[in-house]
């Protein structure tokens, strides 16, 4: 009985929060770009002037980190300092400097009967963002949602609760001062984990769910959400070194794709090498990869050339290591590379290194991933690097946006038609 | 035991069909526009030269219509004749004449570091189309899917089975002749209704489900589908007549929106009238609507002006009549109209009739529907009327495409990046 009452009250709380977000989204949709940018700039100033309060809250989370079983690396990601708070503030100002996507006329023309047709960019409505990662996501996500005219519902990890609430407090108190609805950015403060499930069941109030974190979080959100989810499960990314590749370029791209930041989704996990270049290329690549601490796991043909490689097990081709490990396979030709990618890839990012125009064109046409790169590292599949200005996540789905998602990808469209009394005959 | 074997065999059949579609989609993705258009034109020719075989199949369906309990109107929609077959052929040729959406460069620029970035339009993959309506959907859907580079899996209603199979036969036999994969267009021939459920559970092979028919079909598909669904549940469309409307224009738009074709999704279902114009406008409108056989159901204020109206019940505001019935409410002002639409609308199509620029601009900004029209009939929210060339359905979702969906809306994008050995620093 008690449990039921608690459930009802949690449901009521969640519903009330989601309803307030929906109402806020209506007035945010017509808010001026000036008001949104004013809010971003005031919040940045306030963060800088109240850095001590944010750091105090952060100290409480860092102190409790061992209780949550956080590793040293995870605790480091959680820890803020004056420089990191300043970076969060600067990121807000960078979003303020981006063009307002709302109201952009994407298409427009006059029909033969004189109807004037335009297709406008408009906000999605309410976005529910769940994340496990660094506290800066609280500010980044709020900034991207509000700048694109959407109300944000934020839910960070419990290990960063005090920090997230402090950051949210600074952001929220400047909304009304800037002329925006006070419920434009809400943080789900109830510790109860059930709150997430309740909110994911409210498609009437929430238009989009964005989970950012490990694959298990994402699978849970996809299983429970009654609204669309912007996501990728994995970045099992490939670099294919073609027969005609310049070897030095190929080595430098493979090393960069694997080792520059191994823990992120656009890092390479498997290297595919054309049979004709393997005997010269693989020993060079293996040496350089070894020098930066990468462990190689090869198929038989690769190990025949570089015997020091560990043997790859079948599951290696499907594994996103997020670590300094690289699977290596020798393929007969470009078709072999494309088939391997079709079978094992996650549709995230693939790169070819080649000097052959036909090979480049075929790889680009036949590989079905959110981004395909020619003679460049997989690490460039990123909103900042592709020029989107900022990124809320990368989607490997084919619906709506695919690849890095910036401000535009948080909008939908509306057809607007002006006539002079037009009726259909 | 027997039932289990039958289930397994059905699952195998569905899986095999879906796998073949997936394989076909890979080669369709790189098929030339010339091959796709050749197929469309050859199929049109073949349909015309084999009209007798198609009409024979159709006779069998029409003869069996009473068994399925089809009404006279539904039987008429099912019935083909030489002219209707010719129209189906002509529609194929019209799709052939549209530009190929695949490979269109949507954006492209050079980054400061010299990376050349383009965003290309590419097919979604495999589309599963379920429909209850006229047999022409078999040809229309196949044409739109293949022209946009997607493999099609078609499933029409059992009452049109023979006709659909005959049409599919003509379309399918010209695929290989035109240089396209033979499995680019498949028809789900097994009568077992479970086949639909099986296919809806295969997101690994099918990228998009499109149900076209009544709301119960659509709700079933949304409940079962593990892949995105392109759909609208209802078209509960509104016309708002503002205080400043030209009365003659307003009457003609309301009559057109309601009565020109009452059974379709973009027909108006509710008329909202500003209090200031109601006493003069409503009697005129009521007379003209009565003349074309429309029944009016009004709120108290409307009935005080036109007492012959029936009283509207609360559920009238949420009803898509798809018939010659119109709900009528008097509102205090534009805010009242916008609130009524936010509460009762289905996000499909709304129109305002006004002479006031500020009212037009506010209505366009504040009404959150796939299309908003100013001084034009709701009937214009249609792929053909908006210039998309052809339409596979109308989406009221905000994700992916919103509004009428033509060839472009059956595609996704791929980022393609060319470098000269670029790595991230």
Interface residues (C-beta under 8 A of the other chain):
Chain A: X26 X29 X30 X109 X111 X115 X117 X122 X124 X125 X207 X208 X228 X246 X249 X252 X253 X255 X256 X257 X260 X342 X353 X360 X364 X365 X366 X368 X369 X370 X371 X372 X373 X374 X375 X376 X377 X379 X380 X381 X385 X386 X387 X397 X398 X399 X400 X401 X402 X403 X404 X412 X413 X414 X415 X416 X417 X418 X419 X420 X421 X422 X423 X424
Chain B: X26 X29 X30 X109 X111 X115 X117 X122 X124 X125 X207 X208 X228 X246 X249 X252 X253 X255 X256 X257 X260 X342 X353 X360 X364 X365 X366 X368 X369 X370 X371 X372 X373 X374 X375 X376 X377 X379 X380 X381 X385 X386 X387 X397 X398 X399 X400 X401 X402 X403 X404 X412 X413 X414 X415 X416 X417 X418 X419 X420 X421 X422 X423 X424
